[in-house]
Amino acid sequence: MVTAVPSGFVVQAPAKLNLFLEVLARRDDGYHELETLLVAIDISDTIHFSPAEKGPIELRCETAAGRAARERAAGLPGGWMGDVPGGDQNLVVRALSRLRDEAGIRAGGTIELTKRIPAAAGLGGASSDAAAALMAAHDAWGLRWSRHDLADLSAHLGSDIPFFFGTGAAVGRGRGERLEWLTIPAAMHVVVARPPVGLRTAEVYRACSPARAPVGVAPVVDALERGRWDQVAQRLWNRLEPAAERLTPWMGRMRGAMERAGCLGCQMTGSGTSWFGICRHAGHAQRVAARLRNAGLGYVVTATTRTGSPPRAHGASATEGGPHANH
Ligand code: C5P
């Protein structure tokens, strides 16, 4: 949802978890054919975009103040946040440059990105930031594209980005960009933990062998749609997990810590390095999180899945909260 504020446009960019990820085949274009189940969770970065009539697209990035202070107060080691690339290296800047080129306009602007989602963590932070920035710049620049057209453009920049134009849960096929949206009856409580190391997505895929006998996504989708979190927990699956375990000893440690912390089930998300545990309710999630913090893991948060909606097929703008400013 894009909100107009006096200085520009603001969008929240949620993180995601992969409850299921099967690698079906290696493709000729270097990507892998996937079947995955993605859910958005309520840990979000914030994108604030201030448009300019012309000029560069600039990025300012900061760690959310409260978050950094809390981590310091808890005496946690640095590095849980990972490195966020600056300038043209950042996916957000590349996405807006591409939108500007495709739209044939000269507009520019400044993106202020407030990070709460750790990077290189399998949580989709960079992809979600890019989707949010595209929605903000689209409205700020007064374009009239459908959300579907924006999502199509974004798929060229990253396989996970189209998911973030909706807000709930979806099965992803192809590279992960072909989405079938799901309706989830209620929010599921989870604990998310990221060790003080990250992994590069491409490296993890390289270390992974596609399935000889693929596991299907249908049973976990069925459990999720019926709100049976215990069954979701039993049916978690991620083919990238053994590959990531070979690349860093932290994955084995995470598995041990998550299992001892007493959640219903646990798994690495995406290409790692974050893990999540499924919990019965908020109180259970708080207890699991406390145990993981005592075990000395750097970044541990509780979260809930979002029961949102797919992107709307029509209607160029989803702006709320006032007149379009600064065109
Ligand atoms: O699509 P994205 O840019 O996020 O992918 C990063 C890298 O992850 C790709 O360059 C590729 O090496 C790997 N990847 C893959 N198969 C996918 C998605 C990503 O091999 N379906």
Residues whose N, C-alpha, C, O or C-beta is under 5 A from the ligand:
A	BS01	C5P	G30 Y31 H32 L34 L157 G158 S159 D160 G174 R175 G176 T201 A202 Y205
